[in-house]
Amino acid sequence: MNNNTVDLNEDPSAFQKHMGYRLIRFERDYAELDMPIAPFLMNRRGIPHGGAYSALLDTAMGFAGSFAGAGAEPNRALTLNLSVNFLAQSTGNTLIARAKRVGGGMKTYFAEATLHDDTGTLIATAMGVFKVQKPASV
């Protein structure tokens, strides 16, 4: 485990490996991820594709509602609704998504997230609705 990442005691998904994002903070109702801006994330204009922004925001919000306690296997989240507002173009080298759970219950929750680059520019905001999926062992 790198000092800047969170160890979930699970292998990264194929999607995570491809996109290159890291979970750097994970606690009850909050998650933070970062992702280097790589050439394969660019659209035809040479800027990061909005889908890359959306995926990072969605993933951060999914984690924000998935914390089950220190050392416990995290819950999983299934996105029911995702709304993204694109505000600016990134000029940095890294994207940083910060998400928090803002409401809901045991089965469904609501989350909000922001996406900045490493220059501090606010790139996008998002809101989502998620279904909680408990681990099979629970």
C-alpha positions as CSV (number, residue, x, y, z in Angstrom):
1,M,0.0,0.0,0.0
2,N,1.2,3.5,-0.9
3,N,1.1,6.1,1.9
4,N,-1.3,8.1,-0.2
5,T,-3.8,5.3,-0.8
6,V,-6.4,3.4,1.2
7,D,-6.0,-0.4,1.4
8,L,-9.4,-2.1,0.8
9,N,-7.9,-5.6,1.0
10,E,-9.2,-6.3,-2.5
11,D,-7.7,-6.2,-5.9
12,P,-8.4,-3.2,-8.1
13,S,-11.1,-3.8,-10.7
14,A,-10.1,-4.0,-14.4
15,F,-11.9,-0.6,-14.8
16,Q,-9.8,1.0,-12.0
17,K,-6.6,-0.4,-13.4
18,H,-7.4,1.0,-16.9
19,M,-8.5,4.4,-15.7
20,G,-5.7,4.7,-13.2
21,Y,-7.7,6.2,-10.3
22,R,-6.7,5.7,-6.6
23,L,-8.9,5.8,-3.5
24,I,-6.9,8.1,-1.2
25,R,-9.4,8.8,1.6
26,F,-12.3,6.5,2.7
27,E,-14.4,7.0,5.8
28,R,-18.0,7.1,6.9
29,D,-20.0,9.2,4.4
30,Y,-16.8,10.5,2.6
31,A,-14.5,9.4,-0.2
32,E,-11.7,11.0,-2.1
33,L,-10.1,9.7,-5.3
34,D,-7.4,11.0,-7.7
35,M,-6.6,10.1,-11.2
36,P,-3.7,11.2,-13.5
37,I,-4.8,12.7,-16.8
38,A,-3.6,10.3,-19.4
39,P,-3.6,10.5,-23.2
40,F,-6.3,7.8,-23.5
41,L,-8.7,10.0,-21.5
42,M,-8.7,12.8,-24.1
43,N,-11.6,13.6,-26.5
44,R,-11.2,14.8,-30.1
45,R,-10.4,18.4,-28.8
46,G,-7.5,17.1,-26.7
47,I,-9.1,17.7,-23.3
48,P,-10.3,15.0,-20.9
49,H,-13.6,13.4,-22.1
50,G,-16.6,14.2,-20.0
51,G,-17.2,10.5,-19.5
52,A,-13.9,10.3,-17.6
53,Y,-15.0,13.1,-15.3
54,S,-18.4,11.4,-14.9
55,A,-16.9,8.0,-14.1
56,L,-14.6,9.5,-11.4
57,L,-17.4,11.4,-9.8
58,D,-19.7,8.4,-9.9
59,T,-17.0,6.1,-8.4
60,A,-16.3,8.6,-5.6
61,M,-19.9,8.9,-4.7
62,G,-20.3,5.1,-4.7
63,F,-17.5,4.8,-2.2
64,A,-18.9,7.7,-0.1
65,G,-21.9,5.5,0.8
66,S,-20.0,2.2,1.0
67,F,-18.0,2.5,4.2
68,A,-18.9,-0.3,6.7
69,G,-16.3,0.5,9.4
70,A,-12.6,0.2,9.9
71,G,-11.4,-3.3,8.8
72,A,-14.9,-4.4,7.6
73,E,-15.6,-5.4,4.0
74,P,-17.1,-2.3,2.4
75,N,-20.6,-2.4,1.0
76,R,-21.1,-1.9,-2.7
77,A,-23.2,0.7,-4.4
78,L,-25.3,0.6,-7.6
79,T,-25.9,3.9,-9.3
80,L,-29.6,4.6,-9.8
81,N,-29.3,8.2,-11.0
82,L,-26.3,10.4,-11.9
83,S,-26.4,14.1,-12.7
84,V,-23.1,15.9,-13.7
85,N,-22.5,19.6,-14.3
86,F,-19.5,20.5,-16.3
87,L,-18.0,23.8,-15.3
88,A,-14.5,24.2,-16.6
89,Q,-11.7,22.5,-18.6
90,S,-8.9,20.9,-16.7
91,T,-5.4,22.5,-17.1
92,G,-3.7,20.3,-14.6
93,N,-2.2,16.9,-14.6
94,T,-4.4,15.1,-12.0
95,L,-8.1,15.0,-11.2
96,I,-9.3,14.9,-7.6
97,A,-12.9,13.8,-6.8
98,R,-14.3,14.5,-3.3
99,A,-17.7,12.9,-2.5
100,K,-20.0,12.8,0.5
101,R,-23.1,11.0,1.4
102,V,-25.8,13.6,2.1
103,G,-28.9,11.6,3.0
104,G,-30.9,8.5,2.5
105,G,-31.3,5.3,4.5
106,M,-30.2,1.7,4.8
107,K,-31.0,0.7,1.2
108,T,-30.8,3.9,-0.8
109,Y,-28.6,7.0,-0.3
110,F,-27.9,10.4,-1.9
111,A,-24.4,11.8,-2.6
112,E,-22.8,14.9,-3.9
113,A,-19.3,15.3,-5.3
114,T,-16.9,17.9,-6.7
115,L,-14.1,17.4,-9.2
116,H,-11.0,19.6,-9.2
117,D,-7.7,19.4,-10.9
118,D,-4.4,19.8,-9.2
119,T,-4.3,23.5,-10.0
120,G,-7.4,24.0,-7.9
121,T,-9.8,24.6,-10.8
122,L,-13.4,23.3,-10.1
123,I,-14.0,21.1,-13.2
124,A,-17.4,19.6,-12.4
125,T,-20.0,18.8,-9.7
126,A,-22.4,15.8,-9.4
127,M,-25.3,14.5,-7.5
128,G,-26.4,10.9,-7.5
129,V,-28.8,8.3,-6.0
130,F,-27.3,4.9,-5.1
131,K,-28.6,1.5,-3.9
132,V,-26.6,-0.1,-1.1
133,Q,-25.5,-3.7,-1.7
134,K,-24.3,-5.4,1.4
135,P,-21.5,-8.0,1.1
136,A,-22.7,-11.6,0.7
137,S,-21.2,-12.5,4.1
138,V,-23.6,-10.1,5.9
